[in-house]
Structures are given as C-alpha cells and as structure tokens.
Amino acid sequence: MADTTDGILARMLGKVADIEPREVGIVLTAFAYFFFLMVSYFILRPLRDTMGTVYGVAHLQELFTGTFLLSLVAASVFAGLASRFRLSAFLPWIYGFIAITMLAFFVLFERAQNDRWVAAAFYIWLSTFNLLTISVFWSLLADIFSSPQAKRLFGFIAAGGTVGTIAAPAFISLFVTLTGTNVLLLISAAGFTITAFLVRLLEAQKSRFAATDATAQQTTLQRRLGGSPFDGFTLLLRSPYLAMIALFLLLMTWVSTVIYFQLGDLISHEFASRADRTRAYATIDLATNSAAVLIQLFGTGRFIRRFGVTAGLLANPVIMLLAFLAVAFSPVLLVLGSVQVLRRVSEYAVAKPSRDMLFTVVDQQAKYKAKNVIDTVVYRFGDLSSAWLSAAILPFGVAGLAIFGAAIALVWFPIAVLLGRRFERARDAIARAQ
C-alpha cells in the first residue's frame, strides 16, 4: 500500500514540477525545511515591527545601522565556526542556537515588555538572523543539487517557504488574541527546533543522494571548511563572479527600498487610520504570496528550463523598468500597489531561485562563506544606503522616486545579462569536465 502511495505521489510531483522519482524524498524534506524555517521567522515578524515602535519610529535608522553592524559580526562568526566544525554538526546548531535565543527573549519580554533596549535587541537580532538562516538554507541546497537539477527543483522548493509566509500570519490572525504575543516566541522556538532536525535529515539524504545520482553535487558535509573568519569577504573581493552576484543583490535591494518608500508615502496619505493602512499592506502581502506560490509550484522550473537562468535574472529588472515608468506617469496607489505585487512575485518566484542557482557552480567555501556575506552584509548595506538615498529623494514626490528606480533598473539590466553568461560558461565547463 505504501509503495502504491509513493508511486502516486511521485507521478503527481513529476507532472506538477518535473521531479524525478529518485528526487521525491529529498525534495519534500527541503520543502518542509523551508516551510518551518519561514513559519518560525514570519510568526515573529509582526512582533519585531511592534518592537520597532516601542524603541521609537523616529529612531528606526538606528536599528537599521545596528542590524548592519551585527550582520558584519555574524558573517565573520559564521565563517569562523564553519572553519572549525564539520558542516554536518554545525549547520543544525545554527537553528538550535536561534531557538535558544527565542526562549531567552521570552523570559526578557515577560519581565520587561516595554523596555526600549530589549525591544532594540530583539529587532536587531531578528533582522540579522532571518537573512543568515535563509542564506544557509540555499547554500545547503546549492551543495546538494547540480545546476540542471536546480533549474527544475528550486522553484518548487521555494514554494515551501512561501506557504510558510502565508501560514504564519494566518495563525497570528486566528490565535494571537488567545495566546498573547509572547507565546509566539515559544512557538517560533519549537519551529526552529523542528528545522534543526530537518537539516540533519537532509544531510543524511544528501549522502545517499550523491552516492546514487552521479549528476548531483559530489561534495561531503563531513568536513571543516578551514580558513579564517574573514574568508567570505576576501573571496568576494577576489572573485569577479561573486562580486557581480553581490552587485546584482545590491541593486535588487535598492529597488525594493525605493518601492517601500513610495508605497509608504502613498498609503500614509491615502489612509488616515492605522487599521486601514495595515489592511492595505496585508492585501498586498496576500496577493503577492498567493500568486508567488502558484508560480513557484507550476511555473518557475518550466520558465527557467525553457528560457535559462539569464532570463530568470533579467525578469526583475525588465519588469521594474517598465513598472517605474508607469508609476512616473501615474503615481497613484493602485498603480504602485500593483507594482509592489508584481515586483515581489517576480523576485520570489523567478529572480530569487535564479540567483541561488548561481552558487551551484562554485566551491563549498564560496557556497557557505561568500554567499553568507552577500546575503547578509551586502543585503543590509543595501537596506541602509538605499534608505538614506530614498529619504533624500522623497521630497521630490513619488514620481521622483520612480525616476530614480528606473535609473537603477537600467544599470541592473546589463549586470543580469553578464552574470547569466558567466554562470552559463561555468556550468558548461563543469559539464565538460565530468
């Protein structure tokens, strides 16, 4: 009976996302891993934003700065620990340690609910580790699947995280009045504990998968990476390919922040009450996540197999260039809200999986150390720098921000093309060597 059920499941997944029978187990584990990871973070994101208001909205730039500085420290600590401990032992404990910190914050919140410094510490810590944990997830995936496999599978696996981003706010809406906000920390801690066990399971599956599939990444997690805590930074400076990935992400972050400022400005003028503003943001989130999960499940793999990784990288800058021009000519909430949904869907469903595929052609040092620096430090630097730039341009109105965003998209376009071509050359070189 179990064999029949497994066979039916394998055929269904093969039709939906072109998942081969031998890949079903490891893909479903990765799907569950990303689901619990995103649930564990997104269940706390509203609490983080609330702590930002406790610290003071007028001082949010201080929290952004603190997050960037802690990201620098976290990237170095991560690289140092990866140099000293076997990856198979180290990776699960990243999530275990975060679970422990959530328990510590639960105690602190129970004792000092409205303490500004506790609020600041929580905001900065959550804003730092969320990027770290997602980076580790995609590093491990790039260390399991080869480039051809990633084209087929990364979109479907990414849908697990998107489902998590839908499930967490739904849970909060239904039960937070019954449980209270502090209990969310305990639920998150439980989620990160489950995530740690799923990492162990995925590590074991990787060993079996590599032994039975010659096309998979033939690497081992039973090793220390060696080197120094600053390897991620030095690798980034020495490799034009990695530097170009960092620039691609920086431009993506700038575009995201420009739209964030535009949208916030329009929503604050359009809606007087906090409840109406919250509903506006929630409507955008719901539309984004619902569309993204459908595309990830049924479309991402097919799109990238048909048009290639370069097209996946190009999708976001091309769409955003056209979108910013539309906003410049019609700077109204309906247009900008639609642009935000379109940007996020194209980023989550196409650009993000395509960008993570770029790491399937680099060695383990770059997969874990350089990728971590790019995904945390470069990302947070993009947040910080674009926030100041957007604030400076905001007096020129939404149209001024839209023109600035269009200029960023124009620079972003050739970077995507060059990056995609470098990836294809590296992929072809690996294929010839096998």
PAZALO-283151 format. One record per residue (C-alpha): z, y, x; residue in one letter. Coordinates in steps of 0.1 Angstrom, whole numbers, plus 5000, padded with zeros to 4 digits. Layout:
% residues N
ATOM:Z:Y:X:a
...
% end
This chain:
% residues 434
ATOM:5000:5000:5000:m
ATOM:5009:5024:5029:a
ATOM:4976:5016:5046:d
ATOM:4957:5024:5014:t
ATOM:4976:5057:5010:t
ATOM:4970:5066:5046:d
ATOM:4933:5058:5042:g
ATOM:4930:5080:5011:i
ATOM:4948:5109:5029:l
ATOM:4926:5105:5060:a
ATOM:4894:5106:5038:r
ATOM:4907:5137:5019:m
ATOM:4915:5156:5051:l
ATOM:4882:5146:5066:g
ATOM:4864:5161:5037:k
ATOM:4885:5192:5035:v
ATOM:4888:5202:5072:a
ATOM:4868:5176:5092:d
ATOM:4899:5160:5105:i
ATOM:4892:5126:5121:e
ATOM:4914:5096:5112:p
ATOM:4930:5094:5146:r
ATOM:4940:5130:5144:e
ATOM:4957:5130:5110:v
ATOM:4992:5122:5122:g
ATOM:4994:5148:5150:i
ATOM:4976:5175:5129:v
ATOM:5001:5170:5100:l
ATOM:5030:5173:5124:t
ATOM:5016:5205:5138:a
ATOM:5010:5218:5102:f
ATOM:5047:5210:5093:a
ATOM:5059:5226:5126:y
ATOM:5041:5258:5119:f
ATOM:5053:5258:5083:f
ATOM:5090:5255:5092:f
ATOM:5086:5280:5120:l
ATOM:5072:5307:5098:m
ATOM:5096:5299:5069:v
ATOM:5125:5303:5093:s
ATOM:5113:5337:5105:y
ATOM:5099:5351:5073:f
ATOM:5131:5343:5054:i
ATOM:5148:5368:5077:l
ATOM:5121:5395:5079:r
ATOM:5134:5414:5048:p
ATOM:5169:5413:5063:l
ATOM:5155:5426:5096:r
ATOM:5139:5456:5078:d
ATOM:5171:5462:5060:t
ATOM:5190:5463:5093:m
ATOM:5164:5489:5104:g
ATOM:5176:5512:5076:t
ATOM:5212:5505:5085:v
ATOM:5205:5517:5120:y
ATOM:5186:5547:5107:g
ATOM:5149:5552:5097:v
ATOM:5148:5583:5118:a
ATOM:5156:5563:5149:h
ATOM:5132:5533:5144:l
ATOM:5113:5544:5176:q
ATOM:5145:5535:5195:e
ATOM:5143:5500:5180:l
ATOM:5106:5497:5190:f
ATOM:5115:5507:5225:t
ATOM:5144:5482:5227:g
ATOM:5121:5454:5214:t
ATOM:5095:5462:5241:f
ATOM:5122:5462:5269:l
ATOM:5137:5429:5256:l
ATOM:5102:5414:5255:s
ATOM:5098:5421:5292:l
ATOM:5131:5404:5299:v
ATOM:5124:5375:5276:a
ATOM:5089:5368:5291:a
ATOM:5105:5366:5326:s
ATOM:5133:5344:5314:v
ATOM:5109:5321:5296:f
ATOM:5087:5317:5327:a
ATOM:5118:5311:5349:g
ATOM:5131:5284:5327:l
ATOM:5097:5268:5324:a
ATOM:5095:5267:5362:s
ATOM:5129:5248:5364:r
ATOM:5129:5224:5335:f
ATOM:5105:5198:5322:r
ATOM:5084:5212:5293:l
ATOM:5093:5182:5271:s
ATOM:5130:5192:5274:a
ATOM:5126:5229:5275:f
ATOM:5103:5236:5245:l
ATOM:5125:5221:5218:p
ATOM:5155:5240:5231:w
ATOM:5138:5273:5226:i
ATOM:5141:5268:5188:y
ATOM:5176:5252:5192:g
ATOM:5189:5283:5210:f
ATOM:5174:5306:5183:i
ATOM:5192:5285:5157:a
ATOM:5225:5290:5175:i
ATOM:5219:5328:5177:t
ATOM:5214:5329:5139:m
ATOM:5248:5312:5135:l
ATOM:5263:5339:5158:a
ATOM:5247:5367:5137:f
ATOM:5260:5351:5105:f
ATOM:5295:5355:5119:v
ATOM:5289:5390:5130:l
ATOM:5275:5401:5096:f
ATOM:5304:5385:5078:e
ATOM:5327:5406:5099:r
ATOM:5307:5439:5102:a
ATOM:5280:5440:5076:q
ATOM:5270:5477:5082:n
ATOM:5277:5481:5119:d
ATOM:5248:5501:5134:r
ATOM:5249:5483:5167:w
ATOM:5250:5448:5152:v
ATOM:5221:5459:5130:a
ATOM:5201:5471:5160:a
ATOM:5208:5439:5180:a
ATOM:5196:5418:5151:f
ATOM:5164:5439:5146:y
ATOM:5155:5438:5183:i
ATOM:5163:5401:5187:w
ATOM:5143:5390:5157:l
ATOM:5114:5413:5166:s
ATOM:5113:5397:5201:t
ATOM:5117:5360:5194:f
ATOM:5093:5359:5165:n
ATOM:5064:5365:5189:l
ATOM:5078:5342:5215:l
ATOM:5082:5313:5192:t
ATOM:5047:5317:5177:i
ATOM:5033:5320:5212:s
ATOM:5050:5288:5223:v
ATOM:5035:5270:5192:f
ATOM:4999:5280:5201:w
ATOM:5005:5273:5238:s
ATOM:5015:5237:5229:l
ATOM:4985:5233:5205:l
ATOM:4961:5245:5232:a
ATOM:4978:5220:5255:d
ATOM:4971:5191:5231:i
ATOM:4936:5198:5217:f
ATOM:4904:5204:5236:s
ATOM:4881:5233:5227:s
ATOM:4858:5212:5204:p
ATOM:4889:5198:5186:q
ATOM:4904:5233:5183:a
ATOM:4873:5246:5166:k
ATOM:4878:5220:5138:r
ATOM:4916:5219:5136:l
ATOM:4932:5253:5144:f
ATOM:4922:5269:5111:g
ATOM:4937:5241:5091:f
ATOM:4969:5240:5112:i
ATOM:4972:5278:5109:a
ATOM:4974:5273:5071:a
ATOM:5007:5256:5075:g
ATOM:5022:5289:5088:g
ATOM:5005:5309:5060:t
ATOM:5020:5286:5034:v
ATOM:5054:5293:5051:g
ATOM:5049:5330:5048:t
ATOM:5043:5326:5010:i
ATOM:5072:5301:5005:a
ATOM:5099:5322:5023:a
ATOM:5096:5354:5002:p
ATOM:5092:5333:4970:a
ATOM:5126:5316:4979:f
ATOM:5142:5350:4985:i
ATOM:5129:5364:4952:s
ATOM:5143:5335:4933:l
ATOM:5176:5328:4950:f
ATOM:5188:5357:4972:v
ATOM:5209:5372:4943:t
ATOM:5227:5338:4940:l
ATOM:5232:5331:4977:t
ATOM:5236:5366:4992:g
ATOM:5217:5379:5022:t
ATOM:5240:5365:5049:n
ATOM:5233:5329:5038:v
ATOM:5197:5335:5048:l
ATOM:5208:5333:5084:l
ATOM:5222:5298:5078:l
ATOM:5190:5287:5061:i
ATOM:5170:5301:5090:s
ATOM:5192:5283:5115:a
ATOM:5186:5250:5096:a
ATOM:5148:5257:5096:g
ATOM:5148:5263:5134:f
ATOM:5167:5231:5139:t
ATOM:5141:5212:5120:i
ATOM:5114:5229:5140:t
ATOM:5130:5218:5173:a
ATOM:5129:5181:5161:f
ATOM:5092:5186:5151:l
ATOM:5085:5198:5186:v
ATOM:5100:5166:5200:r
ATOM:5079:5146:5176:l
ATOM:5047:5165:5185:l
ATOM:5055:5160:5222:e
ATOM:5057:5122:5217:a
ATOM:5025:5123:5197:q
ATOM:5007:5143:5224:k
ATOM:5013:5115:5250:s
ATOM:4999:5088:5227:r
ATOM:4970:5111:5216:f
ATOM:4960:5118:5252:a
ATOM:4961:5081:5260:a
ATOM:4938:5071:5231:t
ATOM:4915:5101:5229:d
ATOM:4895:5110:5261:a
ATOM:4884:5143:5246:t
ATOM:4920:5156:5242:a
ATOM:4938:5176:5268:q
ATOM:4948:5152:5296:q
ATOM:4980:5170:5306:t
ATOM:5016:5160:5306:t
ATOM:5047:5177:5293:l
ATOM:5069:5156:5316:q
ATOM:5067:5182:5344:r
ATOM:5081:5215:5355:r
ATOM:5056:5243:5358:l
ATOM:5071:5256:5391:g
ATOM:5065:5291:5404:g
ATOM:5086:5322:5397:s
ATOM:5098:5341:5366:p
ATOM:5071:5367:5371:f
ATOM:5041:5343:5372:d
ATOM:5030:5354:5337:g
ATOM:5025:5389:5349:f
ATOM:5008:5380:5382:t
ATOM:4984:5356:5365:l
ATOM:4975:5383:5340:l
ATOM:4968:5408:5368:l
ATOM:4947:5383:5389:r
ATOM:4925:5368:5362:s
ATOM:4898:5390:5346:p
ATOM:4896:5364:5318:y
ATOM:4933:5367:5309:l
ATOM:4932:5404:5313:a
ATOM:4903:5406:5288:m
ATOM:4923:5385:5263:i
ATOM:4952:5410:5268:a
ATOM:4929:5439:5262:l
ATOM:4915:5422:5230:f
ATOM:4950:5418:5217:l
ATOM:4960:5453:5226:l
ATOM:4930:5468:5206:l
ATOM:4938:5444:5177:m
ATOM:4974:5457:5177:t
ATOM:4963:5494:5178:w
ATOM:4940:5488:5148:v
ATOM:4968:5471:5129:s
ATOM:4992:5500:5136:t
ATOM:4967:5527:5126:v
ATOM:4962:5510:5092:i
ATOM:5000:5506:5089:y
ATOM:5005:5544:5093:f
ATOM:4976:5552:5070:q
ATOM:4989:5528:5043:l
ATOM:5025:5541:5046:g
ATOM:5014:5577:5043:d
ATOM:4993:5570:5011:l
ATOM:5019:5547:4995:i
ATOM:5047:5573:5001:s
ATOM:5026:5599:4984:h
ATOM:5014:5577:4956:e
ATOM:5047:5562:4945:f
ATOM:5079:5581:4942:a
ATOM:5104:5552:4938:s
ATOM:5114:5526:4964:r
ATOM:5108:5498:4939:a
ATOM:5072:5509:4932:d
ATOM:5065:5511:4970:r
ATOM:5080:5477:4975:t
ATOM:5058:5462:4947:r
ATOM:5027:5478:4963:a
ATOM:5034:5462:4997:y
ATOM:5043:5429:4980:a
ATOM:5009:5429:4961:t
ATOM:4991:5434:4994:i
ATOM:5011:5406:5011:d
ATOM:5004:5382:4982:l
ATOM:4967:5389:4981:a
ATOM:4965:5386:5019:t
ATOM:4984:5353:5022:n
ATOM:4967:5337:4992:s
ATOM:4932:5345:5005:a
ATOM:4941:5336:5041:a
ATOM:4954:5301:5033:v
ATOM:4923:5292:5013:l
ATOM:4900:5303:5041:i
ATOM:4922:5285:5067:q
ATOM:4921:5253:5048:l
ATOM:4885:5252:5038:f
ATOM:4866:5278:5058:g
ATOM:4879:5286:5093:t
ATOM:4869:5254:5110:g
ATOM:4834:5253:5094:r
ATOM:4828:5290:5103:f
ATOM:4837:5286:5140:i
ATOM:4818:5253:5143:r
ATOM:4787:5269:5127:r
ATOM:4788:5303:5145:f
ATOM:4810:5298:5175:g
ATOM:4842:5313:5189:v
ATOM:4824:5345:5199:t
ATOM:4815:5351:5162:a
ATOM:4852:5344:5153:g
ATOM:4863:5371:5178:l
ATOM:4837:5395:5166:l
ATOM:4845:5392:5129:a
ATOM:4876:5415:5131:n
ATOM:4861:5445:5150:p
ATOM:4829:5444:5129:v
ATOM:4848:5443:5097:i
ATOM:4872:5470:5108:m
ATOM:4845:5494:5120:l
ATOM:4828:5492:5086:l
ATOM:4862:5494:5068:a
ATOM:4873:5525:5087:f
ATOM:4841:5543:5080:l
ATOM:4847:5535:5043:a
ATOM:4882:5549:5045:v
ATOM:4869:5581:5063:a
ATOM:4846:5588:5034:f
ATOM:4870:5577:5007:s
ATOM:4907:5580:5019:p
ATOM:4923:5567:4987:v
ATOM:4949:5540:4982:l
ATOM:4927:5514:4965:l
ATOM:4902:5515:4994:v
ATOM:4929:5514:5021:l
ATOM:4948:5487:5004:g
ATOM:4917:5466:5002:s
ATOM:4910:5473:5039:v
ATOM:4945:5461:5048:q
ATOM:4940:5429:5029:v
ATOM:4906:5424:5045:l
ATOM:4919:5431:5080:r
ATOM:4948:5407:5077:r
ATOM:4927:5379:5061:v
ATOM:4901:5382:5088:s
ATOM:4928:5383:5115:e
ATOM:4949:5355:5103:y
ATOM:4921:5332:5091:a
ATOM:4895:5338:5118:v
ATOM:4904:5361:5147:a
ATOM:4939:5346:5155:k
ATOM:4927:5309:5156:p
ATOM:4897:5320:5177:s
ATOM:4919:5339:5201:r
ATOM:4943:5310:5205:d
ATOM:4913:5287:5212:m
ATOM:4906:5308:5243:l
ATOM:4936:5292:5260:f
ATOM:4922:5257:5257:t
ATOM:4901:5263:5289:v
ATOM:4929:5275:5312:v
ATOM:4956:5255:5331:d
ATOM:4992:5250:5319:q
ATOM:5005:5279:5339:q
ATOM:4983:5303:5320:a
ATOM:4988:5284:5287:k
ATOM:5025:5289:5288:y
ATOM:5034:5318:5311:k
ATOM:5004:5342:5309:a
ATOM:5000:5336:5272:k
ATOM:5036:5343:5266:n
ATOM:5033:5377:5284:v
ATOM:5002:5385:5264:i
ATOM:5016:5375:5231:d
ATOM:5050:5393:5235:t
ATOM:5049:5421:5261:v
ATOM:5013:5432:5256:v
ATOM:5017:5430:5218:y
ATOM:5049:5450:5218:r
ATOM:5034:5476:5242:f
ATOM:5005:5479:5217:g
ATOM:5030:5485:5189:d
ATOM:5049:5511:5209:l
ATOM:5019:5530:5223:s
ATOM:4998:5530:5191:s
ATOM:5028:5541:5170:a
ATOM:5031:5573:5191:w
ATOM:4993:5578:5190:l
ATOM:4991:5573:5153:s
ATOM:5021:5596:5147:a
ATOM:5003:5623:5167:a
ATOM:4971:5619:5147:i
ATOM:4988:5616:5113:l
ATOM:4988:5654:5107:p
ATOM:4950:5652:5106:f
ATOM:4953:5630:5075:g
ATOM:4942:5595:5066:v
ATOM:4905:5605:5074:a
ATOM:4916:5615:5109:g
ATOM:4933:5581:5115:l
ATOM:4903:5563:5101:a
ATOM:4880:5580:5126:i
ATOM:4905:5571:5154:f
ATOM:4905:5535:5142:g
ATOM:4867:5534:5141:a
ATOM:4866:5545:5177:a
ATOM:4890:5517:5187:i
ATOM:4868:5492:5168:a
ATOM:4837:5504:5188:l
ATOM:4855:5496:5221:v
ATOM:4868:5464:5207:w
ATOM:4833:5451:5198:f
ATOM:4819:5447:5233:p
ATOM:4852:5432:5246:i
ATOM:4849:5405:5219:a
ATOM:4814:5397:5230:v
ATOM:4822:5395:5267:l
ATOM:4853:5374:5261:l
ATOM:4835:5350:5239:g
ATOM:4808:5345:5265:r
ATOM:4834:5339:5293:r
ATOM:4851:5313:5271:f
ATOM:4818:5295:5264:e
ATOM:4810:5294:5302:r
ATOM:4844:5280:5310:a
ATOM:4841:5254:5281:r
ATOM:4807:5243:5293:d
ATOM:4819:5240:5329:a
ATOM:4848:5217:5318:i
ATOM:4823:5196:5297:a
ATOM:4800:5192:5328:r
ATOM:4830:5181:5350:a
ATOM:4841:5154:5326:q
% end
